[in-house]
Amino acid sequence: MILFKLDLLDLPSLVRHDGEVRHYETPTGEKYPSVTTVLSEMADKTHLIAWRKRIGEEQAAEHTAKAAKRGTASHLLCEKLVFNEEIDLSDETFTTVHLFGQLRKFLEAHVDNIMSSEGQLFSHKLKIAGSVDLVAYHDGEPAIVDFKTSYKNKRKDWIENYFMQAALYSYMLYEMTGLYHPKLVIAIAIEEEPEPQIFIDHVSNWIGKAKDVCERYHAR
């Protein structure tokens, strides 16, 4: 069944280097750190450090690994869905099925005109790169859509990095293609809830702060 209209962009393939710092190599040979690496390294980790001390390093590592696995599985299923591929959930965990179900309902109701899923972007101006979850239209408007998973509901002021990440994808997309996708949509599937959280904002509210983070990262 064809659920989504595909209007895919011809984006270049970047070589990803996974090491102590994840980098992407552009077609012309530049190596740029990933958006997630830059934002993570420049983030205030006070609360994260306190959390790791409170629950212990072993439990924190187990929690982080489980969250990463949960997120990867949900992302892969969403990618198949928007490309109109057959979805087989028979080997997936209950949690993955639950989280994907939330994102699927959101995507089928609000998203179309798929232009890229896991497409690789970069910026020579900001010297960053990364893979965008989804370039598409949300409720008829050009948007950057980012998928997240979480145990519990989040407040908007807790997810500034999510908005900066999406804003940087919007910036890179414009630099590479001239396409302007100013709407930022953060869709968070919640393990302890029946429905996802959907946060929406505009790139103009976040790109200044995001560019400043990139500049400070490279100036270190």
C-alpha positions as CSV (number, residue, x, y, z in Angstrom):
1,M,0.0,0.0,0.0
2,I,1.3,3.4,-0.9
3,L,0.8,5.8,2.0
4,F,3.2,8.5,1.3
5,K,4.1,10.5,-1.8
6,L,7.8,10.4,-2.5
7,D,9.7,13.3,-4.0
8,L,13.2,12.3,-3.1
9,L,16.1,14.7,-3.2
10,D,19.4,13.7,-4.8
11,L,21.7,14.1,-1.8
12,P,25.3,13.0,-1.8
13,S,26.5,10.0,0.2
14,L,29.0,11.0,3.0
15,V,31.5,8.6,4.5
16,R,30.9,8.3,8.2
17,H,33.9,7.8,10.5
18,D,33.0,6.5,14.0
19,G,35.7,7.0,16.5
20,E,36.1,9.0,19.7
21,V,34.4,11.8,17.7
22,R,32.0,10.9,14.9
23,H,32.8,12.7,11.6
24,Y,31.4,12.7,8.1
25,E,33.6,13.1,5.1
26,T,32.2,15.2,2.3
27,P,32.5,14.4,-1.4
28,T,35.4,17.0,-1.6
29,G,37.3,15.4,1.3
30,E,36.5,17.7,4.3
31,K,35.8,15.9,7.6
32,Y,33.2,17.6,9.7
33,P,31.9,16.5,13.2
34,S,28.3,15.3,13.4
35,V,25.6,17.7,14.6
36,T,24.8,15.4,17.6
37,T,28.5,15.3,18.5
38,V,28.8,19.1,18.5
39,L,25.6,19.7,20.5
40,S,26.4,16.9,23.0
41,E,30.0,18.1,23.7
42,M,28.9,21.7,24.2
43,A,25.9,20.9,26.4
44,D,25.7,21.5,30.1
45,K,26.2,18.0,31.6
46,T,25.6,19.0,35.2
47,H,22.3,17.1,35.4
48,L,23.6,14.1,33.5
49,I,26.6,13.8,35.8
50,A,24.4,14.0,38.9
51,W,22.1,11.4,37.4
52,R,25.0,8.9,36.8
53,K,26.3,9.4,40.3
54,R,22.8,8.9,41.8
55,I,22.0,5.6,40.1
56,G,25.6,4.3,39.6
57,E,27.8,4.0,36.5
58,E,26.7,0.4,35.7
59,Q,23.0,1.1,35.8
60,A,23.5,4.4,33.9
61,A,25.4,2.5,31.1
62,E,22.7,-0.1,30.9
63,H,20.0,2.5,30.7
64,T,21.8,4.4,28.0
65,A,22.4,1.3,25.9
66,K,18.8,0.3,26.2
67,A,17.6,3.8,25.1
68,A,20.0,3.8,22.1
69,K,18.7,0.3,21.0
70,R,15.1,1.4,21.5
71,G,15.7,4.6,19.4
72,T,17.5,2.8,16.6
73,A,14.8,0.2,16.2
74,S,12.0,2.8,16.1
75,H,14.0,4.9,13.5
76,L,14.5,2.0,11.2
77,L,10.8,1.2,11.2
78,C,9.8,4.8,10.5
79,E,12.2,4.8,7.6
80,K,10.6,1.8,6.1
81,L,7.2,3.2,6.7
82,V,7.8,6.5,4.9
83,F,9.4,4.7,1.9
84,N,6.2,2.6,1.7
85,E,8.0,-0.6,2.5
86,E,6.4,-3.6,4.1
87,I,6.6,-3.5,7.9
88,D,7.2,-6.8,9.8
89,L,6.8,-6.4,13.6
90,S,6.9,-10.1,14.4
91,D,10.5,-10.0,15.8
92,E,10.3,-6.7,17.5
93,T,10.0,-6.2,21.3
94,F,6.8,-5.0,22.9
95,T,8.4,-1.6,23.6
96,T,9.5,-1.1,20.1
97,V,6.1,-2.0,18.7
98,H,4.5,0.4,21.2
99,L,6.8,3.3,20.4
100,F,6.7,2.8,16.6
101,G,2.9,2.6,16.8
102,Q,2.8,6.1,18.3
103,L,5.1,7.5,15.5
104,R,3.2,5.7,12.8
105,K,-0.1,7.2,13.8
106,F,1.5,10.6,13.8
107,L,3.2,10.2,10.4
108,E,0.1,8.8,8.7
109,A,-2.0,11.6,10.0
110,H,0.3,14.6,9.5
111,V,3.2,13.9,7.2
112,D,3.5,13.6,3.4
113,N,5.7,14.6,0.4
114,I,8.7,12.6,1.7
115,M,11.9,14.3,0.3
116,S,14.5,12.5,2.4
117,S,14.7,10.0,5.2
118,E,18.1,9.6,6.9
119,G,19.6,11.8,4.2
120,Q,23.1,13.1,4.8
121,L,23.7,16.8,5.0
122,F,26.7,19.1,5.6
123,S,27.6,22.7,5.8
124,H,30.9,24.2,4.7
125,K,30.0,27.4,6.5
126,L,29.4,25.8,9.9
127,K,31.8,22.9,9.3
128,I,29.2,20.3,10.5
129,A,27.4,17.3,9.0
130,G,24.8,14.7,10.0
131,S,21.8,12.5,9.0
132,V,18.4,14.1,9.1
133,D,15.5,11.9,10.2
134,L,13.0,13.3,7.8
135,V,12.6,16.1,5.2
136,A,9.0,16.3,4.3
137,Y,5.8,18.3,4.6
138,H,3.9,18.5,8.0
139,D,0.3,19.5,7.7
140,G,1.0,20.9,4.3
141,E,4.1,23.0,5.3
142,P,7.8,22.2,4.5
143,A,9.4,20.8,7.6
144,I,12.3,19.1,9.3
145,V,10.9,16.2,11.4
146,D,13.0,14.6,14.1
147,F,12.1,11.4,15.9
148,K,12.9,10.7,19.5
149,T,12.0,8.1,22.1
150,S,11.7,8.6,25.9
151,Y,10.6,6.8,29.0
152,K,8.5,9.8,30.2
153,N,7.0,13.0,29.0
154,K,9.4,15.9,28.5
155,R,9.0,19.7,28.9
156,K,9.9,21.9,26.0
157,D,12.6,23.7,28.0
158,W,14.3,20.3,28.4
159,I,14.8,19.7,24.7
160,E,16.6,22.8,23.4
161,N,19.2,20.5,21.8
162,Y,16.5,18.8,19.8
163,F,15.4,22.1,18.3
164,M,18.9,23.2,17.6
165,Q,19.6,19.9,15.9
166,A,16.6,20.3,13.7
167,A,17.5,23.9,13.0
168,L,20.9,22.9,11.8
169,Y,19.5,20.3,9.5
170,S,17.3,23.0,8.1
171,Y,20.3,25.3,7.6
172,M,22.4,22.6,5.9
173,L,19.5,21.6,3.6
174,Y,19.2,25.2,2.5
175,E,22.9,25.6,2.0
176,M,23.1,22.4,-0.1
177,T,19.8,22.7,-2.1
178,G,18.3,26.1,-1.7
179,L,15.2,24.5,-0.2
180,Y,13.7,26.3,2.8
181,H,12.1,24.0,5.4
182,P,11.6,26.4,8.4
183,K,9.1,24.3,10.4
184,L,10.8,22.2,13.1
185,V,8.8,19.2,14.3
186,I,10.0,17.0,17.2
187,A,8.0,13.8,17.6
188,I,8.8,12.0,20.8
189,A,7.4,8.5,21.3
190,I,6.8,7.9,25.1
191,E,7.3,4.5,26.6
192,E,4.9,5.2,29.6
193,E,2.2,7.0,27.5
194,P,-0.3,6.0,24.9
195,E,0.4,9.0,22.6
196,P,3.5,10.8,21.4
197,Q,4.5,14.3,22.3
198,I,4.7,16.6,19.3
199,F,6.6,19.9,19.7
200,I,6.6,22.4,16.8
201,D,8.7,25.6,16.4
202,H,10.3,27.7,13.7
203,V,13.9,27.7,12.6
204,S,14.3,31.4,13.2
205,N,13.9,30.8,16.9
206,W,16.8,28.4,17.1
207,I,19.3,28.9,14.4
208,G,21.1,31.8,16.0
209,K,21.8,29.8,19.2
210,A,22.7,26.7,17.2
211,K,25.2,28.6,15.0
212,D,26.8,30.0,18.2
213,V,27.2,26.5,19.6
214,C,29.0,25.4,16.4
215,E,31.3,28.5,16.4
216,R,32.2,27.9,20.0
217,Y,32.9,24.2,19.3
218,H,35.3,24.9,16.5
219,A,37.0,27.8,18.5
220,R,37.9,25.5,21.4
